[in-house]
Amino acid sequence: MVSLSIHETCSVFRILVKSISEPGRLCTFDSCGIESDLPLIYQLCNTLLDNEVSFSVIGKIVEESFINSITVLCGALYTDVDNAQYVVVYGGNSYGYLQNVSRGCLEYPDTVATVIYCVDDLGQEKKIKLRLTGPGIERERIIGLGGVPLSEIEMINAMNSDFPLGIDVIFCDKSSVLSIPRSTKLEILKD
């Protein structure tokens, strides 16, 4: 597995910063100058993980090759979901394991986990409508989010109900990323 160049890592980082600073904004990687053949989830892990952090993987496609590749590529320590600083959820459904990730504590709210949902397509026709408010959003942002079941969104919402505790969430598909930090208020809209 070949890692990204410094230029490519900086490009991925800039898009991640834009995504996190503008919650709910779909940011694409199509024109950022990355010439890597690495799937986007590997690019994100290559940018965020290093030998000082731990990660775990949840989902229906838990492949030893992915875990081994990320361990070798980033030097990150693979651990269980309860202790991981970064958690990759393949397929958009954690099957309830999301409740086990670190939400931090009042003394150390920075010990929250970052959860990266890797889905087939964020723009699927069957989208969940959400209203987002908070830092980085002028008034409100209405978004449609595909690839994730409603139960996951409800779990994220419940886990982030006691700021500064919670989880930071990044959703990605093959070419785009969308972030919902724990400081963002989330309301599920009914059709």
C-alpha positions as CSV (number, residue, x, y, z in Angstrom):
1,M,0.0,0.0,0.0
2,V,1.5,3.3,-1.1
3,S,0.8,6.4,1.1
4,L,-0.1,9.8,-0.1
5,S,2.5,12.4,-0.8
6,I,2.8,15.4,1.5
7,H,1.0,17.6,-1.2
8,E,-1.8,15.1,-1.4
9,T,-2.1,14.8,2.4
10,C,-2.3,18.6,2.7
11,S,-5.1,18.6,0.0
12,V,-7.1,16.0,1.9
13,F,-6.5,17.9,5.1
14,R,-7.8,21.2,3.6
15,I,-11.0,19.5,2.4
16,L,-11.5,17.9,5.8
17,V,-11.0,21.3,7.5
18,K,-13.6,22.8,5.1
19,S,-16.0,20.0,5.8
20,I,-15.7,20.2,9.6
21,S,-15.8,24.0,9.7
22,E,-19.0,24.0,7.5
23,P,-21.0,21.2,9.1
24,G,-23.3,19.4,6.6
25,R,-21.6,20.9,3.5
26,L,-20.8,18.1,1.0
27,C,-17.2,18.6,0.0
28,T,-15.9,16.7,-3.0
29,F,-12.4,15.4,-3.8
30,D,-12.8,15.5,-7.6
31,S,-10.7,18.6,-8.2
32,C,-8.2,18.7,-5.4
33,G,-5.3,17.4,-7.4
34,I,-4.9,14.0,-5.8
35,E,-3.6,11.5,-8.2
36,S,-3.6,8.6,-5.8
37,D,-5.5,5.3,-6.6
38,L,-6.2,4.9,-2.9
39,P,-9.9,4.7,-2.0
40,L,-11.1,7.8,-0.1
41,I,-11.3,6.0,3.2
42,Y,-7.6,5.1,3.0
43,Q,-6.8,8.8,2.1
44,L,-8.8,10.0,5.1
45,C,-7.0,7.5,7.4
46,N,-3.6,8.3,5.9
47,T,-4.3,12.0,6.7
48,L,-5.8,11.6,10.2
49,L,-4.1,8.6,11.7
50,D,-0.5,8.3,12.8
51,N,1.6,6.2,15.3
52,E,0.2,8.2,18.3
53,V,-3.5,7.3,17.8
54,S,-5.6,4.2,17.9
55,F,-8.4,3.0,15.6
56,S,-11.1,0.4,15.3
57,V,-13.4,-0.9,12.6
58,I,-17.1,-1.7,12.8
59,G,-19.3,-3.1,10.0
60,K,-20.2,-5.8,7.7
61,I,-17.0,-5.5,5.6
62,V,-14.4,-5.8,8.4
63,E,-11.5,-7.0,6.3
64,E,-8.2,-8.0,7.9
65,S,-6.5,-6.5,4.8
66,F,-8.0,-3.1,5.6
67,I,-6.9,-3.2,9.2
68,N,-3.4,-4.4,8.3
69,S,-3.1,-1.8,5.6
70,I,-4.0,1.1,7.9
71,T,-1.7,-0.2,10.6
72,V,1.2,-0.4,8.1
73,L,0.2,2.8,6.2
74,C,-0.3,5.0,9.3
75,G,1.4,3.2,12.1
76,A,-1.8,3.5,14.1
77,L,-2.6,1.0,16.8
78,Y,-5.6,-1.2,16.2
79,T,-7.8,-1.6,19.4
80,D,-11.3,-2.3,20.5
81,V,-14.1,0.2,19.8
82,D,-14.3,1.3,23.5
83,N,-10.7,2.6,23.5
84,A,-10.3,3.8,19.9
85,Q,-9.7,7.5,19.1
86,Y,-10.9,6.9,15.5
87,V,-13.6,4.4,14.5
88,V,-14.3,3.4,10.9
89,V,-17.9,2.2,10.3
90,Y,-18.2,0.3,7.1
91,G,-21.5,0.2,5.3
92,G,-23.1,3.0,7.4
93,N,-24.4,0.8,10.2
94,S,-22.6,0.2,13.5
95,Y,-25.3,-2.2,14.7
96,G,-25.4,-0.5,18.0
97,Y,-21.6,-0.6,18.7
98,L,-21.5,3.2,18.2
99,Q,-22.8,3.5,21.8
100,N,-19.5,2.0,23.0
101,V,-17.2,4.7,21.5
102,S,-15.7,7.4,23.8
103,R,-17.8,10.5,24.3
104,G,-15.1,12.1,26.5
105,C,-15.7,13.3,30.0
106,L,-16.1,16.8,31.5
107,E,-12.5,16.9,32.7
108,Y,-11.2,15.8,29.3
109,P,-13.8,16.6,26.6
110,D,-11.1,16.3,24.0
111,T,-10.9,12.5,24.5
112,V,-14.0,12.0,22.3
113,A,-13.8,9.6,19.4
114,T,-14.0,10.6,15.7
115,V,-16.3,8.2,13.8
116,I,-15.8,7.9,10.1
117,Y,-18.8,6.3,8.2
118,C,-17.7,4.8,4.9
119,V,-20.9,4.4,2.7
120,D,-21.5,3.6,-0.9
121,D,-23.2,6.8,-1.8
122,L,-24.0,9.9,0.4
123,G,-26.4,11.0,-2.3
124,Q,-28.7,8.0,-2.4
125,E,-32.3,8.6,-3.3
126,K,-33.5,7.4,0.1
127,K,-32.1,10.3,2.1
128,I,-32.7,11.3,5.7
129,K,-33.5,15.0,5.9
130,L,-31.7,16.9,8.7
131,R,-31.7,20.4,10.0
132,L,-28.3,21.5,11.3
133,T,-27.6,24.5,13.4
134,G,-24.5,25.7,15.4
135,P,-21.0,26.9,14.8
136,G,-20.1,27.2,11.1
137,I,-23.7,27.5,10.0
138,E,-25.2,31.0,9.5
139,R,-28.8,30.2,10.4
140,E,-29.5,26.6,9.6
141,R,-28.6,24.1,6.9
142,I,-31.0,21.5,5.6
143,I,-29.3,18.4,4.2
144,G,-30.2,15.0,2.8
145,L,-28.0,12.2,4.0
146,G,-28.0,8.8,2.2
147,G,-26.3,5.5,3.0
148,V,-27.0,5.6,6.8
149,P,-30.1,4.2,8.5
150,L,-32.2,6.5,10.6
151,S,-31.3,4.5,13.8
152,E,-27.6,5.6,13.4
153,I,-28.6,9.3,13.1
154,E,-30.8,9.0,16.2
155,M,-27.9,7.4,18.0
156,I,-25.5,10.2,17.0
157,N,-28.1,12.7,18.0
158,A,-28.5,11.1,21.4
159,M,-24.7,10.8,22.0
160,N,-24.2,14.5,21.1
161,S,-27.0,15.8,23.3
162,D,-24.7,16.8,26.2
163,F,-22.0,19.1,24.6
164,P,-19.0,19.2,25.1
165,L,-19.3,15.5,25.3
166,G,-20.2,13.5,22.2
167,I,-18.6,12.3,19.0
168,D,-17.3,14.0,15.9
169,V,-18.7,12.3,12.8
170,I,-17.3,12.3,9.2
171,F,-19.3,10.6,6.4
172,C,-17.5,9.6,3.2
173,D,-18.3,7.8,0.0
174,K,-16.1,7.3,-3.0
175,S,-15.4,11.0,-3.8
176,S,-17.0,13.2,-1.1
177,V,-17.1,13.9,2.6
178,L,-19.6,15.5,4.9
179,S,-19.0,16.3,8.6
180,I,-21.2,16.7,11.7
181,P,-19.0,17.8,14.7
182,R,-20.4,17.3,18.2
183,S,-21.0,21.1,18.5
184,T,-23.7,20.9,15.8
185,K,-27.3,20.6,16.8
186,L,-29.1,18.0,14.7
187,E,-32.8,17.7,14.1
188,I,-34.3,14.9,12.1
189,L,-37.0,16.2,9.7
190,K,-40.1,14.1,9.0
191,D,-41.5,14.2,5.4
